[in-house]
Amino acid sequence: MTKSIFTFLTVLFAIGLVAQNKTDYWQQHVDYTMEVDMDVDTFQYTGTQTLVYTNNSPDELKRVYFHLYFNAFQPGSEMDIRLQSIADPDDRMITKEKKSRIATLTESEMGYLHPTTLTQDGKEVSFSEEGTVLVVELASPIAAGSKSTFNMAFKGQVPLQIRRSGRNSEEGVALSMSQWYPKLAEYDFEGWHADPYIAREFQGVWGDFDVKLTLDKTYTVGGTGYLQNPNEIGHGYENAGTKIKKQKGKTLTWHFKAPMVHDFMWAADPDYIHDIQQVPNGPVLHFLYKNNPKILENWKNLQPKTVAAMEFFNKNIGKYPYDQYSVIQGGDGGMEYAMSTLITGDRTFGSLVGVMAHEMAHSWFQHILATNEAKHEWMDEGFTSFISKLCMSEIMDYEKENPFEGTYKGYRNLALSGKEQPQTTHADRYDLNFAYGVSAYSKGSIFLSQLGYVIGQDKLMETIRRYYDEFKFKHPVPNDIKRVAEKVSGFELDWYLTDWTQTTNTIDYGIKEVIAAENTTKVTLERLGTMPMPLDILVVYNDDTKETFYAPLRMMRGEKENPYAGIERTIIEDWAWAYPTYSFVINKPLSSIKAIVIDPSQLMADIILENNVWQAE
């Protein structure tokens, strides 16, 4: 069959109150000041937190919630029980005997995070731990438009590294400190989002962090925020030619500030190598990785690729708004955090670059465009997967005609398996990890690549840049990306958002009949799936010349530009969804036609490809 035709274009801070679902958009704000002491022998820590909460909502708040994520790493926790009950548990979290690693944790190995005192504006409050959520009954309601200050003392224990955070990972990283502090839950136009930590996905309140970390002075620390005292710390952070003012004793206090973020991660190890790269007209990149001869060459070679990735995302999404980004070995795979990422480091070079590119892309799709991951995980994981695949194609010189081929294959496997659930399913409540993964990553990525098929590749890339520009430092919802695409393209796209993300309706079009009609050819198509789409139809003649026909979708109220430069296109009559069949005429005899193909780009996620092709016998 003829080769698929595929083309795609690869082409400071300001918080405006721009409409999301309505014109009176608002979001909460929180500022953290924390001081933490870590004992690297016991992996226990104590801390204090002063939290200033600004209630920008129109509502009076009588209760607040905090996340206590480390409490998930205890035998009998919701995370543990879910791990034991789901049919396809995460391989990273189970033993060789297929048992929960959390269930086997001893008292000194498990994690915990416990507030010991808590006041609101100087008054004691009533609070109770409910697993990974702290419920706080306020001493005084927080009025709309007012602020309240919480002072908390807390203690914690870092669990053995099982999922994302923890101590002593398989690659020997001492501390991967994510989801480690009492974190205020988000309150928005839908209400509170105090989700228990069962499996995955997070959301946070925008704000400023001021964090002091005290631990053994042999450890090098990296993560979120700008180091405020580099000339006291050293460890490769000091300014060139400056003498280090050594702190006395066996510990060092690292002081970080992070403006306008919604999370704070740090990692520490006594054997980290610390390298620095400067992105031209961009941020400083920090690389922290173990001094392990097996990985040194790959981590050195990773650095120019990271510079290239940052430049790619800056160009195709929008300018990265911070002056720093850190790539740090730690965790159990790859996970994005504010101004930084944790990735495992003992990988092939291609895999190392791939996980870096994916996690860096999350700096835009989640840590600047801060969707509620628990409800709309496909918007961060899917959009990240889409843009990182384009990035990898460019920076690694991959010569793939369609870089999303594997993504579509994964989606078709799910759609045909009978295990698919709508993308409106809460991230923790998918029946299978397989179904969650494909829905969030593959189907979420296809939302964009297929949108390019619907509105045109140039309009897609313009949509992404405008979406970033309008919703950075906010909490966008699915309707926001749809509305931006409508404004850019001029098309009506409610049908697209509804069918693709809120149902498990599938796309299946076929060529039902091709018959001779005197000196012309009549082609009859059929819609076998429920989800509507406009159609590109390629006709290849015996002399290898080509032309295309475009059947617009009536409810879209418009036609995209011709995506195939140099190939003549005929726009035929709109196809209204309710009609199961549709016919058009080719003004050439049947004997002159070699083949007819629905969607030669294969960017339409048709679940059955065999009926998309007709070939002359």
C-alpha positions in Angstrom: 0.0 0.0 0.0 1.2 3.6 -0.5 3.2 5.1 2.2 1.3 7.1 4.8 1.6 10.8 4.3 2.5 12.6 7.5 3.6 16.2 8.1 3.7 18.1 11.3 5.1 21.4 12.3 7.9 21.6 14.8 8.0 24.6 14.7 7.2 37.3 33.3 5.4 36.1 35.5 1.9 37.4 35.2 -1.3 36.1 36.8 -4.2 37.5 35.0 -7.7 36.7 36.0 -8.8 35.1 32.7 -12.0 33.1 32.3 -11.8 29.3 32.9 -15.4 28.1 33.0 -16.7 31.6 33.8 -15.5 35.2 33.9 -15.0 35.5 37.6 -12.0 33.1 37.7 -10.1 33.0 41.0 -7.5 30.8 42.6 -6.2 30.4 46.1 -2.6 31.4 47.2 -0.4 30.0 49.9 3.1 31.0 51.2 5.2 28.4 53.1 8.1 29.1 55.4 9.7 25.9 56.7 12.7 24.8 58.7 13.6 21.1 58.7 16.2 19.0 60.4 17.0 15.7 58.9 18.9 12.9 60.7 20.5 10.9 58.0 21.2 8.0 60.3 17.6 7.3 61.3 16.0 9.1 58.3 13.7 10.9 60.7 13.1 14.6 60.6 11.4 17.4 62.4 10.1 20.6 61.0 8.2 23.8 61.6 5.9 25.4 59.0 4.4 28.9 58.9 1.8 29.0 56.2 0.0 32.1 55.1 -3.2 31.2 53.3 -5.1 33.7 51.1 -8.7 32.9 50.5 -9.4 34.4 47.1 -12.6 32.4 46.8 -16.1 34.0 47.3 -16.7 31.5 50.1 -16.2 31.5 53.8 -14.0 28.5 54.8 -14.7 26.8 58.1 -12.3 23.8 57.5 -9.0 23.2 55.7 -7.2 20.0 54.7 -3.5 19.0 54.5 -2.0 16.1 52.6 0.3 13.8 54.7 1.6 11.7 51.8 4.2 9.7 53.7 1.5 8.0 55.8 0.7 6.0 52.6 3.9 3.9 53.2 2.5 1.9 56.1 1.2 -1.6 56.2 -2.6 -1.5 55.9 -2.8 1.9 54.3 -5.1 2.6 51.4 -2.2 2.5 49.0 -1.1 -0.9 50.4 -4.6 -2.4 50.2 -5.1 -1.1 46.7 -1.8 -2.5 45.7 -2.9 -5.9 47.0 -6.3 -5.8 45.4 -5.8 -4.5 41.9 -5.4 -7.1 39.2 -2.2 -5.6 37.7 -0.2 -3.9 40.5 2.7 -1.6 39.7 5.8 -3.8 39.3 8.0 -1.3 41.2 5.8 -1.7 44.3 5.7 -5.5 44.6 8.2 -8.2 45.5 9.4 -11.0 43.3 6.7 -13.1 45.0 4.1 -10.6 43.8 3.4 -9.2 47.2 3.1 -5.6 48.3 6.4 -4.1 49.4 4.5 -1.7 51.7 3.0 -4.7 53.6 6.5 -5.9 54.5 7.8 -2.6 55.9 9.0 -2.7 59.5 8.4 0.1 62.0 11.8 1.6 61.2 11.3 1.2 57.4 7.8 2.7 57.0 7.0 6.3 56.4 5.0 8.7 58.4 4.2 12.4 58.7 2.5 13.7 61.8 1.7 17.3 62.8 2.4 17.7 66.6 1.1 21.2 67.1 -1.1 23.5 64.9 -2.5 27.0 65.5 -4.4 29.4 63.3 -3.7 33.0 63.9 -2.2 32.1 67.3 -5.2 30.0 68.4 -5.2 26.3 68.8 -7.3 24.3 66.3 -8.8 20.9 66.3 -7.2 18.5 63.9 -7.2 14.8 63.1 -5.3 12.5 60.8 -7.4 10.3 58.5 -4.8 8.3 56.7 -3.0 10.6 54.3 -5.3 13.6 55.0 -5.2 16.0 57.9 -8.7 17.4 58.7 -8.5 20.8 60.4 -11.5 22.4 62.1 -10.7 26.2 62.1 -10.7 28.3 65.2 -12.2 31.1 63.1 -13.7 30.9 59.6 -11.5 32.4 56.9 -13.7 35.0 55.2 -13.7 35.5 51.4 -10.8 37.7 50.4 -9.0 37.4 53.8 -5.8 35.7 55.0 -5.0 33.3 57.8 -1.7 32.2 59.2 -1.1 28.6 60.3 1.9 27.6 62.5 2.7 23.9 62.6 5.3 21.6 64.1 5.6 18.2 62.5 7.7 15.1 62.5 8.3 12.5 59.8 10.1 9.4 58.8 11.3 8.7 55.3 10.1 5.3 54.1 12.2 2.9 52.1 12.0 4.0 48.5 8.9 2.3 47.1 7.1 4.9 44.9 8.5 8.2 43.9 9.9 9.3 47.2 11.9 7.5 49.9 15.3 6.6 51.1 18.0 4.2 49.7 16.6 3.6 46.3 17.7 0.6 44.1 20.3 2.9 42.5 21.7 3.9 45.9 20.3 7.4 46.2 20.0 8.3 49.9 17.1 10.7 49.9 14.4 11.4 47.3 12.2 13.9 49.2 9.0 14.4 47.3 5.5 14.6 48.9 7.4 15.0 52.2 5.8 18.0 54.0 2.3 18.8 55.2 0.8 20.3 52.0 -2.4 22.3 52.0 -5.1 20.8 49.8 -6.5 22.8 46.9 -9.9 24.5 47.1 -11.3 25.8 43.8 -14.7 26.5 42.1 -15.5 22.8 42.5 -14.7 22.8 46.3 -12.0 20.9 48.2 -9.7 18.4 46.6 -8.4 16.5 49.6 -7.7 13.3 47.8 -6.1 10.4 49.8 -2.8 9.2 48.5 -3.8 5.9 47.0 -1.8 5.6 43.8 -1.0 8.6 41.7 -1.4 12.2 40.7 -1.3 15.4 42.7 -2.6 19.0 42.8 -1.3 22.0 44.8 -2.0 25.6 45.6 0.1 28.3 43.9 2.5 30.1 46.2 6.0 31.0 47.4 8.2 28.7 49.3 11.0 29.6 51.8 12.7 26.4 53.0 15.7 25.8 55.2 17.0 22.2 55.2 19.6 21.1 57.8 21.4 17.8 57.3 24.8 16.1 57.3 27.3 18.4 55.6 28.7 15.6 53.4 25.4 15.5 51.5 24.8 17.5 48.3 21.2 18.8 47.9 19.3 19.7 44.8 15.7 20.3 43.8 13.1 23.0 43.8 14.0 26.6 44.3 17.0 29.0 44.2 19.8 28.4 46.8 20.1 31.5 48.9 23.4 30.8 50.6 25.7 29.2 48.0 28.9 30.6 49.4 28.2 29.0 52.8 27.3 25.6 51.1 29.8 25.0 48.4 29.0 21.6 46.8 29.4 23.2 43.3 26.8 26.0 43.9 29.2 28.7 45.0 30.0 31.7 42.8 33.3 31.4 40.9 36.3 32.7 42.8 34.4 33.1 46.1 35.7 31.7 49.3 33.4 29.3 51.1 32.3 30.5 54.5 32.0 27.1 56.2 29.3 26.6 58.7 30.5 25.0 61.9 29.6 21.5 63.1 28.6 18.4 61.3 25.6 19.8 59.5 24.9 22.4 56.8 21.7 24.4 56.5 20.6 24.8 52.9 18.3 27.8 52.3 16.0 27.7 49.2 13.4 30.1 47.9 10.9 29.1 45.1 8.6 31.8 43.8 5.2 30.9 42.4 5.2 27.1 42.4 2.8 24.5 43.8 5.2 21.9 45.1 8.6 21.6 46.6 11.0 18.6 46.1 14.5 18.0 47.2 17.0 15.1 46.9 20.3 14.5 48.7 23.2 12.1 48.6 26.8 12.2 49.7 28.1 10.9 46.4 26.3 13.2 44.0 28.3 14.8 41.2 27.0 18.3 40.4 27.3 19.7 36.9 26.0 23.0 35.5 25.0 23.9 32.0 23.7 27.3 30.7 20.9 27.4 28.2 21.5 30.2 25.7 19.0 33.0 26.6 17.5 30.5 29.1 17.8 29.0 32.5 20.8 27.4 34.3 20.6 23.6 34.3 21.8 21.6 37.3 22.6 17.9 37.0 23.0 15.8 40.2 23.8 12.1 39.8 25.7 9.3 41.5 29.4 8.9 41.0 29.0 5.6 39.4 31.3 4.6 36.5 28.4 2.8 34.8 26.4 5.9 34.2 29.0 8.8 34.0 29.3 8.8 30.2 25.5 8.8 29.6 25.0 11.6 32.2 27.7 13.8 30.6 26.1 13.2 27.2 22.7 13.9 28.5 23.5 17.5 29.3 23.6 19.0 25.8 20.5 17.1 25.0 18.8 18.7 28.0 19.8 22.1 26.7 18.3 21.2 23.3 15.1 20.0 24.9 14.7 23.2 26.9 15.1 25.2 23.7 12.6 23.0 21.8 9.9 23.5 24.5 10.6 27.2 24.8 10.0 27.5 21.0 7.0 25.3 20.7 5.1 25.9 24.0 6.4 29.1 25.5 9.2 30.5 27.5 10.2 28.7 30.6 9.5 31.3 33.4 12.2 30.3 36.0 15.9 30.9 35.9 16.8 27.3 36.9 15.9 23.7 36.2 17.5 20.6 37.8 17.7 17.0 36.6 18.4 14.7 39.6 19.0 11.0 39.9 16.5 9.5 42.3 13.0 8.1 42.7 11.9 5.0 40.8 11.4 6.0 37.2 10.7 9.6 36.4 8.5 12.2 38.2 8.1 15.9 37.6 8.4 18.5 40.3 8.6 22.3 40.5 11.7 23.5 38.7 13.1 20.0 38.8 12.7 16.3 38.2 13.7 13.0 39.8 14.7 10.3 37.3 16.5 6.9 37.6 19.9 7.1 36.1 21.1 3.6 35.2 19.5 3.5 31.7 20.5 3.3 28.1 21.3 6.7 26.6 18.1 6.8 24.6 16.0 6.0 27.6 17.8 8.5 29.7 17.2 11.3 27.2 13.6 10.1 26.8 12.7 10.2 30.5 14.4 13.6 30.8 12.5 15.0 27.9 9.2 13.7 29.2 9.7 15.0 32.8 11.0 18.4 31.6 7.9 18.8 29.4 5.9 18.4 32.6 7.4 21.8 33.6 4.9 23.3 31.2 2.1 20.7 31.3 1.6 20.5 35.1 4.0 22.8 36.8 3.0 25.9 34.9 -0.3 24.8 33.4 -1.5 23.2 36.7 -4.4 21.0 35.9 -6.0 18.8 38.6 -4.2 15.6 37.8 -6.6 13.4 39.8 -9.5 14.5 37.6 -7.8 15.4 34.3 -4.6 13.3 34.3 -4.8 13.0 30.5 -4.2 16.8 30.2 -0.8 16.6 31.9 0.4 13.1 31.0 -1.1 13.1 27.5 0.0 16.6 26.5 3.5 15.9 27.9 3.7 12.7 26.0 2.7 14.5 22.8 5.2 17.3 23.0 8.0 15.2 24.3 7.7 12.8 21.3 8.0 15.7 18.9 11.0 16.9 21.0 12.7 13.5 20.9 12.2 13.3 17.1 14.1 16.5 16.7 16.9 16.3 19.3 17.6 12.6 18.7 17.2 12.9 14.9 14.7 10.1 14.8 13.5 9.5 11.2 10.0 8.3 11.9 7.3 9.3 9.5 4.7 9.2 12.3 6.3 9.5 15.8 3.0 8.7 17.4 2.5 5.3 15.7 3.1 3.4 19.0 0.8 5.7 20.9 -2.1 4.9 18.5 -1.3 1.2 18.7 -1.6 1.3 22.5 -4.9 3.2 22.4 -6.4 0.7 19.9 -5.4 -2.2 22.2 -7.2 -0.6 25.0 -10.3 0.4 22.9 -10.6 -3.2 21.6 -10.0 -4.8 25.0 -13.3 -4.0 26.6 -11.4 -2.6 29.6 -11.5 1.1 28.7 -13.1 3.6 31.0 -13.9 7.3 30.2 -11.1 9.8 30.8 -13.4 11.5 33.3 -12.6 8.6 35.6 -10.7 9.7 38.8 -7.1 8.7 38.4 -7.2 6.4 41.4 -10.4 4.6 40.4 -9.4 2.9 37.1 -10.1 -0.8 37.3 -6.6 -1.6 35.9 -3.3 0.2 35.9 -3.1 -0.7 32.2 -6.4 1.1 31.5 -5.2 4.2 33.4 -1.8 4.3 31.7 -3.2 4.1 28.1 -6.0 6.5 28.9 -3.8 9.1 30.5 -0.7 8.9 28.3 -1.7 7.5 24.9 -5.3 8.6 24.6 -4.3 11.9 26.2 -1.5 12.4 23.7 -3.9 11.5 20.8 -6.3 14.3 22.0 -3.7 16.7 20.6 -2.3 14.8 17.6 -5.8 14.0 16.4 -6.8 17.6 17.1 -4.1 18.5 14.6 -5.8 16.2 12.1 -9.1 18.0 12.8 -8.0 21.6 12.7 -4.6 21.4 10.9 -1.1 21.1 12.3 -0.3 24.8 12.2 -3.5 25.6 14.1 -2.6 22.9 16.6 0.8 24.3 17.4 -0.8 27.8 17.6 -3.4 26.4 20.0 -0.7 25.0 22.3 1.2 28.3 22.4 -1.9 30.3 23.0 -3.2 27.9 25.7 0.1 28.3 27.5 0.1 32.1 27.2 -3.5 32.4 28.5 -3.4 29.8 31.3 0.1 29.7 32.7 0.2 29.9 36.5 -3.5 28.9 36.6 -5.5 25.7 36.9 -6.9 25.0 33.4 -9.7 22.5 32.9 -10.6 20.5 29.7 -13.0 23.2 28.4 -10.1 25.7 28.4 -8.0 23.9 25.8 -11.1 23.2 23.7 -12.1 26.9 23.8 -8.6 28.0 22.8 -8.6 25.6 19.9 -12.0 26.9 18.8 -10.8 30.5 18.9 -7.6 29.6 16.9 -9.4 27.5 14.3 -12.8 29.1 14.1 -14.4 25.6 14.3 -17.0 24.3 16.8 -15.3 21.5 18.8 -17.6 20.6 21.7 -18.3 17.3 20.0 -14.6 16.5 20.0 -14.1 17.2 23.7 -17.3 15.3 24.7 -16.8 12.1 22.7 -13.1 11.7 23.1 -12.8 12.5 26.9 -16.2 11.9 28.4 -17.2 8.7 26.7 -15.6 5.5 25.4 -17.1 6.1 22.0 -14.8 4.9 19.2 -14.0 6.0 15.7 -14.5 3.5 12.9 -15.1 4.5 9.3 -14.9 2.2 6.4 -15.1 2.1 2.6 -18.3 0.2 2.0 -18.5 0.1 -1.7 -16.7 1.4 -4.8 -18.6 1.0 -8.1 -18.3 2.2 -11.7 -20.9 4.7 -12.9 -20.3 5.3 -16.6 -17.0 7.3 -16.8 -17.1 8.1 -13.1 -16.7 6.2 -9.8 -19.1 6.2 -6.9 -17.6 5.7 -3.5 -19.8 4.9 -0.5 -18.4 5.2 3.0 -19.9 4.0 6.3 -19.7 5.2 9.9 -19.4 2.1 12.1 -18.2 3.8 15.3 -20.2 6.3 17.4 -17.7 9.1 17.4 -17.9 11.5 14.5 -14.9 12.9 12.5 -14.2 14.8 9.3 -12.5 12.6 6.7 -9.5 13.0 4.4 -9.7 10.5 1.6 -6.7 9.8 -0.7 -7.2 8.4 -4.2 -4.1 6.9 -5.9 -4.4 6.3 -9.7 -2.7 3.8 -11.8 -0.2 6.3 -13.0 0.7 7.0 -9.3 -0.8 10.5 -9.4 -2.9 11.3 -6.3 -5.7 13.6 -5.2 -7.6 13.9 -2.0 -11.2 14.5 -1.1 -12.3 16.2 2.1 -15.6 15.4 3.7 -16.2 18.1 6.4 -18.1 17.2 9.6 -21.2 19.3 9.5 -21.3 20.0 13.3 -17.7 21.3 13.1 -19.0 24.3 10.9 -15.9 24.7 8.9 -13.1 23.2 6.8 -9.4 22.9 7.6 -6.8 23.9 5.1 -5.4 21.3 2.7 -2.8 19.4 4.8 -1.1 17.8 1.7 0.9 20.4 -0.1 1.2 19.6 -3.8 -1.8 17.3 -3.9 -5.0 18.6 -5.4 -7.9 18.5 -3.0 -11.7 18.6 -3.6 -14.0 19.6 -0.7 -17.1 17.5 -1.0 -20.5 17.9 0.8 -20.6 17.9 4.6 -21.3 14.6 6.3 -23.9 15.0 9.0 -23.3 12.6 11.9 -26.8 10.9 12.0 -26.3 9.5 8.5 -24.6 6.1 8.7 -23.5 6.1 5.1 -22.2 8.8 2.7 -21.4 8.7 -1.0 -19.4 10.9 -3.3 -18.3 10.7 -6.9 -14.8 10.7 -8.4 -14.8 12.1 -11.9 -12.6 9.3 -13.3 -13.4 5.8 -14.4 -13.0 2.9 -11.9 -10.4 1.3 -14.1 -8.0 4.2 -13.5 -8.0 3.9 -9.7 -5.4 1.8 -7.9 -6.4 2.5 -4.3 -8.5 4.6 -2.0 -7.5 5.3 1.6 -9.3 7.0 4.5 -7.0 9.2 6.5 -3.5 8.5 4.9 -1.9 10.4 7.8 -3.2 7.8 10.3 -3.7 10.6 12.8 -7.4 9.8 13.1 -7.7 7.1 15.8 -9.8 4.8 13.8 -9.9 1.5 15.7 -10.1 -0.8 12.7 -7.7 0.2 9.9 -8.4 -2.7 7.5 -11.6 -1.2 6.3 -10.0 2.1 5.6 -8.3 0.9 2.4 -9.8 -0.2 -0.9 -7.4 -1.7 -3.6 -8.2 -2.6 -7.2 -8.1 -6.3 -7.8 
